[in-house]
Amino acid sequence: MAVPPPSPTDGDPATAGSGSSRSGAMMMCAAALMIVAATLVGGHDSSTDTAGRPSAAQAPPSAPSAAASAPSAGQPAHKYLPRSRPVRLRIPKIWVDAPFTDLYIGSTGQLEPPPAADTNLVGWYAKGASPGEAGTSVIAGHVDTKTSAAVFANLSELEKGDVFYVLRADGRKATFRIDSVETFDKQHFPNARVYDDTPQAQVRLITCAGDYDRSVKDYTDNLVVFAHLV
């Protein structure tokens, strides 16, 4: 059974106590994720649903073909799985056991956040690579909402070498090992490093971090977990 994150204190996050829970503001990493339509590549979508589809100028390229993903002579093969919709994210170390929802690029060019009403929910960029597929898969979640801690409240506790799992619609369980956990100022976010395509199956777990800036009603930083399929 998943153990829920600690309950937050009431009030503005600028005045709330320290800890993994920061209440009073509905998180979304808009500053980091707004450029995803222009920079994120990998993955392909076979559905006919056009809701939330980015414009032609913004749409990310299709997933690399098997030939494109094949290693050069003398290079190690990259492990990856066929495309399949993610169903559930499990991170045992921080007690996360959450279902997925699809995320799309909105009219503003930003990746729309998961619904704030459900604090135990993560979203994946459904036009990009699926978790386990060759490419960079983006999974976003709230750190808190106006009323409580949320699914990624304890994401900063993860460390290099930790593992997490994505249960997929095809019945497979994709296992990912963490390469690094890093915090970036939103004003100097390394877009290419986080979002660029890769022949390896990789995942980015993203949430907000740092101090809460009351003037812009957002957190100052983004926390990014870099991981690869094992």
Contacts in CASP RR format, 6 or more apart in sequence:
PFRMAT RR
TARGET T0000
AUTHOR 0000-0000-0000
METHOD contacts of the structure
MODEL  1
MAVPPPSPTDGDPATAGSGSSRSGAMMMCAAALMIVAATLVGGHDSSTDT
AGRPSAAQAPPSAPSAAASAPSAGQPAHKYLPRSRPVRLRIPKIWVDAPF
TDLYIGSTGQLEPPPAADTNLVGWYAKGASPGEAGTSVIAGHVDTKTSAA
VFANLSELEKGDVFYVLRADGRKATFRIDSVETFDKQHFPNARVYDDTPQ
AQVRLITCAGDYDRSVKDYTDNLVVFAHLV
2 95 0 8 1.000
2 96 0 8 1.000
2 97 0 8 1.000
3 95 0 8 1.000
4 95 0 8 1.000
4 149 0 8 1.000
5 20 0 8 1.000
5 21 0 8 1.000
5 94 0 8 1.000
5 95 0 8 1.000
5 149 0 8 1.000
5 150 0 8 1.000
5 153 0 8 1.000
5 154 0 8 1.000
6 19 0 8 1.000
6 20 0 8 1.000
6 21 0 8 1.000
6 149 0 8 1.000
6 153 0 8 1.000
7 21 0 8 1.000
7 148 0 8 1.000
7 149 0 8 1.000
8 16 0 8 1.000
8 21 0 8 1.000
8 22 0 8 1.000
8 23 0 8 1.000
8 24 0 8 1.000
8 144 0 8 1.000
8 148 0 8 1.000
8 149 0 8 1.000
9 16 0 8 1.000
9 17 0 8 1.000
9 21 0 8 1.000
9 23 0 8 1.000
10 16 0 8 1.000
10 23 0 8 1.000
10 24 0 8 1.000
11 23 0 8 1.000
11 24 0 8 1.000
12 24 0 8 1.000
12 25 0 8 1.000
12 212 0 8 1.000
12 214 0 8 1.000
13 22 0 8 1.000
13 23 0 8 1.000
13 24 0 8 1.000
13 25 0 8 1.000
13 144 0 8 1.000
13 212 0 8 1.000
14 211 0 8 1.000
14 212 0 8 1.000
14 214 0 8 1.000
16 22 0 8 1.000
16 23 0 8 1.000
16 24 0 8 1.000
20 149 0 8 1.000
20 153 0 8 1.000
20 154 0 8 1.000
20 156 0 8 1.000
20 157 0 8 1.000
21 144 0 8 1.000
21 148 0 8 1.000
21 149 0 8 1.000
21 153 0 8 1.000
22 143 0 8 1.000
22 144 0 8 1.000
22 212 0 8 1.000
23 144 0 8 1.000
23 145 0 8 1.000
23 146 0 8 1.000
23 147 0 8 1.000
23 148 0 8 1.000
23 149 0 8 1.000
24 144 0 8 1.000
24 145 0 8 1.000
24 146 0 8 1.000
24 147 0 8 1.000
25 144 0 8 1.000
25 146 0 8 1.000
25 212 0 8 1.000
25 217 0 8 1.000
25 218 0 8 1.000
25 219 0 8 1.000
26 116 0 8 1.000
26 142 0 8 1.000
26 144 0 8 1.000
26 145 0 8 1.000
26 146 0 8 1.000
27 113 0 8 1.000
27 141 0 8 1.000
27 142 0 8 1.000
27 143 0 8 1.000
27 144 0 8 1.000
27 145 0 8 1.000
27 150 0 8 1.000
27 207 0 8 1.000
27 208 0 8 1.000
27 219 0 8 1.000
28 113 0 8 1.000
28 140 0 8 1.000
28 142 0 8 1.000
28 208 0 8 1.000
29 140 0 8 1.000
29 186 0 8 1.000
29 206 0 8 1.000
29 207 0 8 1.000
29 208 0 8 1.000
29 219 0 8 1.000
29 222 0 8 1.000
30 110 0 8 1.000
30 113 0 8 1.000
30 218 0 8 1.000
31 186 0 8 1.000
31 187 0 8 1.000
31 189 0 8 1.000
31 218 0 8 1.000
31 222 0 8 1.000
32 184 0 8 1.000
32 186 0 8 1.000
32 189 0 8 1.000
32 191 0 8 1.000
32 194 0 8 1.000
32 206 0 8 1.000
32 222 0 8 1.000
32 224 0 8 1.000
33 110 0 8 1.000
33 111 0 8 1.000
33 138 0 8 1.000
33 140 0 8 1.000
33 206 0 8 1.000
34 108 0 8 1.000
34 109 0 8 1.000
34 110 0 8 1.000
34 111 0 8 1.000
35 191 0 8 1.000
35 195 0 8 1.000
36 105 0 8 1.000
36 110 0 8 1.000
36 111 0 8 1.000
36 125 0 8 1.000
36 138 0 8 1.000
36 195 0 8 1.000
37 54 0 8 1.000
37 58 0 8 1.000
37 59 0 8 1.000
37 60 0 8 1.000
37 105 0 8 1.000
37 109 0 8 1.000
37 111 0 8 1.000
38 58 0 8 1.000
39 191 0 8 1.000
39 192 0 8 1.000
39 195 0 8 1.000
39 196 0 8 1.000
40 60 0 8 1.000
40 125 0 8 1.000
40 128 0 8 1.000
40 136 0 8 1.000
40 138 0 8 1.000
40 195 0 8 1.000
40 197 0 8 1.000
41 60 0 8 1.000
41 61 0 8 1.000
41 128 0 8 1.000
41 135 0 8 1.000
41 136 0 8 1.000
41 195 0 8 1.000
41 196 0 8 1.000
41 197 0 8 1.000
42 60 0 8 1.000
42 61 0 8 1.000
42 62 0 8 1.000
42 63 0 8 1.000
42 64 0 8 1.000
42 128 0 8 1.000
42 129 0 8 1.000
42 133 0 8 1.000
42 134 0 8 1.000
42 135 0 8 1.000
42 136 0 8 1.000
42 197 0 8 1.000
43 60 0 8 1.000
43 62 0 8 1.000
43 63 0 8 1.000
43 83 0 8 1.000
43 127 0 8 1.000
43 128 0 8 1.000
43 129 0 8 1.000
43 130 0 8 1.000
43 133 0 8 1.000
43 134 0 8 1.000
43 135 0 8 1.000
44 62 0 8 1.000
44 63 0 8 1.000
44 83 0 8 1.000
44 128 0 8 1.000
45 126 0 8 1.000
45 127 0 8 1.000
45 128 0 8 1.000
46 83 0 8 1.000
51 104 0 8 1.000
52 104 0 8 1.000
52 105 0 8 1.000
52 106 0 8 1.000
52 112 0 8 1.000
53 59 0 8 1.000
53 104 0 8 1.000
53 105 0 8 1.000
53 127 0 8 1.000
54 60 0 8 1.000
54 104 0 8 1.000
54 105 0 8 1.000
54 106 0 8 1.000
54 109 0 8 1.000
54 127 0 8 1.000
58 105 0 8 1.000
58 109 0 8 1.000
59 127 0 8 1.000
60 127 0 8 1.000
60 128 0 8 1.000
61 197 0 8 1.000
63 83 0 8 1.000
63 128 0 8 1.000
63 129 0 8 1.000
63 133 0 8 1.000
63 134 0 8 1.000
63 135 0 8 1.000
64 134 0 8 1.000
64 135 0 8 1.000
64 197 0 8 1.000
64 199 0 8 1.000
68 199 0 8 1.000
69 78 0 8 1.000
69 80 0 8 1.000
69 134 0 8 1.000
69 199 0 8 1.000
70 77 0 8 1.000
71 77 0 8 1.000
71 78 0 8 1.000
71 199 0 8 1.000
78 134 0 8 1.000
78 199 0 8 1.000
78 200 0 8 1.000
78 201 0 8 1.000
79 200 0 8 1.000
79 201 0 8 1.000
79 229 0 8 1.000
79 230 0 8 1.000
80 132 0 8 1.000
80 133 0 8 1.000
80 134 0 8 1.000
80 135 0 8 1.000
80 200 0 8 1.000
80 201 0 8 1.000
80 229 0 8 1.000
81 132 0 8 1.000
81 133 0 8 1.000
81 168 0 8 1.000
81 172 0 8 1.000
81 174 0 8 1.000
81 201 0 8 1.000
81 229 0 8 1.000
82 133 0 8 1.000
82 170 0 8 1.000
83 129 0 8 1.000
83 130 0 8 1.000
83 133 0 8 1.000
84 130 0 8 1.000
84 133 0 8 1.000
84 168 0 8 1.000
84 169 0 8 1.000
84 170 0 8 1.000
84 171 0 8 1.000
84 172 0 8 1.000
85 100 0 8 1.000
85 126 0 8 1.000
85 130 0 8 1.000
85 168 0 8 1.000
85 169 0 8 1.000
86 100 0 8 1.000
86 124 0 8 1.000
86 130 0 8 1.000
86 131 0 8 1.000
86 139 0 8 1.000
86 166 0 8 1.000
86 167 0 8 1.000
86 168 0 8 1.000
86 169 0 8 1.000
87 99 0 8 1.000
87 100 0 8 1.000
87 166 0 8 1.000
87 167 0 8 1.000
87 168 0 8 1.000
87 169 0 8 1.000
88 97 0 8 1.000
88 98 0 8 1.000
88 99 0 8 1.000
88 100 0 8 1.000
88 166 0 8 1.000
88 167 0 8 1.000
89 96 0 8 1.000
89 97 0 8 1.000
89 98 0 8 1.000
89 99 0 8 1.000
89 100 0 8 1.000
89 122 0 8 1.000
89 139 0 8 1.000
89 164 0 8 1.000
89 165 0 8 1.000
89 166 0 8 1.000
89 167 0 8 1.000
90 96 0 8 1.000
90 97 0 8 1.000
90 164 0 8 1.000
90 165 0 8 1.000
90 166 0 8 1.000
90 167 0 8 1.000
91 158 0 8 1.000
91 162 0 8 1.000
91 164 0 8 1.000
91 165 0 8 1.000
92 163 0 8 1.000
92 164 0 8 1.000
93 157 0 8 1.000
93 158 0 8 1.000
93 162 0 8 1.000
93 164 0 8 1.000
94 154 0 8 1.000
94 155 0 8 1.000
94 157 0 8 1.000
94 158 0 8 1.000
95 154 0 8 1.000
96 151 0 8 1.000
96 152 0 8 1.000
96 154 0 8 1.000
96 164 0 8 1.000
97 120 0 8 1.000
98 120 0 8 1.000
98 121 0 8 1.000
98 122 0 8 1.000
98 151 0 8 1.000
99 120 0 8 1.000
99 121 0 8 1.000
99 122 0 8 1.000
100 121 0 8 1.000
100 122 0 8 1.000
100 123 0 8 1.000
100 124 0 8 1.000
100 139 0 8 1.000
101 114 0 8 1.000
101 115 0 8 1.000
101 121 0 8 1.000
101 122 0 8 1.000
101 123 0 8 1.000
102 123 0 8 1.000
102 124 0 8 1.000
102 126 0 8 1.000
103 111 0 8 1.000
103 112 0 8 1.000
103 113 0 8 1.000
103 114 0 8 1.000
103 123 0 8 1.000
103 124 0 8 1.000
103 125 0 8 1.000
103 126 0 8 1.000
103 140 0 8 1.000
104 111 0 8 1.000
104 112 0 8 1.000
104 125 0 8 1.000
104 126 0 8 1.000
104 127 0 8 1.000
105 111 0 8 1.000
105 112 0 8 1.000
105 127 0 8 1.000
106 112 0 8 1.000
111 125 0 8 1.000
111 138 0 8 1.000
111 140 0 8 1.000
113 140 0 8 1.000
113 141 0 8 1.000
113 142 0 8 1.000
114 121 0 8 1.000
114 122 0 8 1.000
114 123 0 8 1.000
114 140 0 8 1.000
114 141 0 8 1.000
114 142 0 8 1.000
115 121 0 8 1.000
116 142 0 8 1.000
116 145 0 8 1.000
116 146 0 8 1.000
119 142 0 8 1.000
119 145 0 8 1.000
119 148 0 8 1.000
119 149 0 8 1.000
119 150 0 8 1.000
119 151 0 8 1.000
120 150 0 8 1.000
120 151 0 8 1.000
121 141 0 8 1.000
121 142 0 8 1.000
121 151 0 8 1.000
122 139 0 8 1.000
122 140 0 8 1.000
122 141 0 8 1.000
122 151 0 8 1.000
122 152 0 8 1.000
123 139 0 8 1.000
123 140 0 8 1.000
123 141 0 8 1.000
124 130 0 8 1.000
124 131 0 8 1.000
124 137 0 8 1.000
124 138 0 8 1.000
124 139 0 8 1.000
124 140 0 8 1.000
125 137 0 8 1.000
125 138 0 8 1.000
125 140 0 8 1.000
128 137 0 8 1.000
128 138 0 8 1.000
129 135 0 8 1.000
129 136 0 8 1.000
129 137 0 8 1.000
129 201 0 8 1.000
130 137 0 8 1.000
130 168 0 8 1.000
131 137 0 8 1.000
131 139 0 8 1.000
131 166 0 8 1.000
131 168 0 8 1.000
131 174 0 8 1.000
131 176 0 8 1.000
131 201 0 8 1.000
131 203 0 8 1.000
132 166 0 8 1.000
132 168 0 8 1.000
132 174 0 8 1.000
132 176 0 8 1.000
132 201 0 8 1.000
132 203 0 8 1.000
132 229 0 8 1.000
133 201 0 8 1.000
134 198 0 8 1.000
134 199 0 8 1.000
134 200 0 8 1.000
134 201 0 8 1.000
135 197 0 8 1.000
135 198 0 8 1.000
135 199 0 8 1.000
135 200 0 8 1.000
135 201 0 8 1.000
135 202 0 8 1.000
136 194 0 8 1.000
136 195 0 8 1.000
136 196 0 8 1.000
136 197 0 8 1.000
136 198 0 8 1.000
136 202 0 8 1.000
136 203 0 8 1.000
136 204 0 8 1.000
137 201 0 8 1.000
137 202 0 8 1.000
137 203 0 8 1.000
137 204 0 8 1.000
138 195 0 8 1.000
138 203 0 8 1.000
138 204 0 8 1.000
138 206 0 8 1.000
139 203 0 8 1.000
139 204 0 8 1.000
139 205 0 8 1.000
139 206 0 8 1.000
140 205 0 8 1.000
140 206 0 8 1.000
140 207 0 8 1.000
141 150 0 8 1.000
141 151 0 8 1.000
141 152 0 8 1.000
141 205 0 8 1.000
141 206 0 8 1.000
141 207 0 8 1.000
142 150 0 8 1.000
142 151 0 8 1.000
142 152 0 8 1.000
142 207 0 8 1.000
143 149 0 8 1.000
143 150 0 8 1.000
143 152 0 8 1.000
143 153 0 8 1.000
143 155 0 8 1.000
143 207 0 8 1.000
143 208 0 8 1.000
143 209 0 8 1.000
143 219 0 8 1.000
143 223 0 8 1.000
144 150 0 8 1.000
144 153 0 8 1.000
152 205 0 8 1.000
152 207 0 8 1.000
152 223 0 8 1.000
155 181 0 8 1.000
155 205 0 8 1.000
155 207 0 8 1.000
155 223 0 8 1.000
155 225 0 8 1.000
156 181 0 8 1.000
156 183 0 8 1.000
156 209 0 8 1.000
156 223 0 8 1.000
158 164 0 8 1.000
158 178 0 8 1.000
158 181 0 8 1.000
158 225 0 8 1.000
159 178 0 8 1.000
159 181 0 8 1.000
160 178 0 8 1.000
160 179 0 8 1.000
160 180 0 8 1.000
160 181 0 8 1.000
161 177 0 8 1.000
161 178 0 8 1.000
161 179 0 8 1.000
162 177 0 8 1.000
162 178 0 8 1.000
163 175 0 8 1.000
163 176 0 8 1.000
163 177 0 8 1.000
163 178 0 8 1.000
163 230 0 8 1.000
164 175 0 8 1.000
164 176 0 8 1.000
164 178 0 8 1.000
164 205 0 8 1.000
164 227 0 8 1.000
165 173 0 8 1.000
165 174 0 8 1.000
165 175 0 8 1.000
165 176 0 8 1.000
166 173 0 8 1.000
166 174 0 8 1.000
166 176 0 8 1.000
166 203 0 8 1.000
167 173 0 8 1.000
168 174 0 8 1.000
174 201 0 8 1.000
174 229 0 8 1.000
175 229 0 8 1.000
175 230 0 8 1.000
176 203 0 8 1.000
176 227 0 8 1.000
176 228 0 8 1.000
176 229 0 8 1.000
176 230 0 8 1.000
177 227 0 8 1.000
177 228 0 8 1.000
177 230 0 8 1.000
178 225 0 8 1.000
178 226 0 8 1.000
178 227 0 8 1.000
179 226 0 8 1.000
179 227 0 8 1.000
179 228 0 8 1.000
180 225 0 8 1.000
180 226 0 8 1.000
181 223 0 8 1.000
181 224 0 8 1.000
181 225 0 8 1.000
181 226 0 8 1.000
182 223 0 8 1.000
182 224 0 8 1.000
182 226 0 8 1.000
183 209 0 8 1.000
183 210 0 8 1.000
183 221 0 8 1.000
183 222 0 8 1.000
183 223 0 8 1.000
183 224 0 8 1.000
184 190 0 8 1.000
184 221 0 8 1.000
184 222 0 8 1.000
184 224 0 8 1.000
185 220 0 8 1.000
185 221 0 8 1.000
186 218 0 8 1.000
186 219 0 8 1.000
186 220 0 8 1.000
186 221 0 8 1.000
186 222 0 8 1.000
189 222 0 8 1.000
194 204 0 8 1.000
194 206 0 8 1.000
194 224 0 8 1.000
195 204 0 8 1.000
200 228 0 8 1.000
200 229 0 8 1.000
201 228 0 8 1.000
201 229 0 8 1.000
202 226 0 8 1.000
202 227 0 8 1.000
202 228 0 8 1.000
202 229 0 8 1.000
203 225 0 8 1.000
203 227 0 8 1.000
203 228 0 8 1.000
203 229 0 8 1.000
204 224 0 8 1.000
204 225 0 8 1.000
204 226 0 8 1.000
204 227 0 8 1.000
205 224 0 8 1.000
205 225 0 8 1.000
205 227 0 8 1.000
206 222 0 8 1.000
206 223 0 8 1.000
206 224 0 8 1.000
206 225 0 8 1.000
207 222 0 8 1.000
207 223 0 8 1.000
208 218 0 8 1.000
208 219 0 8 1.000
208 221 0 8 1.000
208 222 0 8 1.000
208 223 0 8 1.000
209 219 0 8 1.000
209 220 0 8 1.000
209 221 0 8 1.000
209 222 0 8 1.000
209 223 0 8 1.000
210 219 0 8 1.000
210 220 0 8 1.000
210 221 0 8 1.000
211 219 0 8 1.000
211 220 0 8 1.000
211 221 0 8 1.000
212 218 0 8 1.000
212 219 0 8 1.000
212 220 0 8 1.000
213 219 0 8 1.000
213 220 0 8 1.000
END
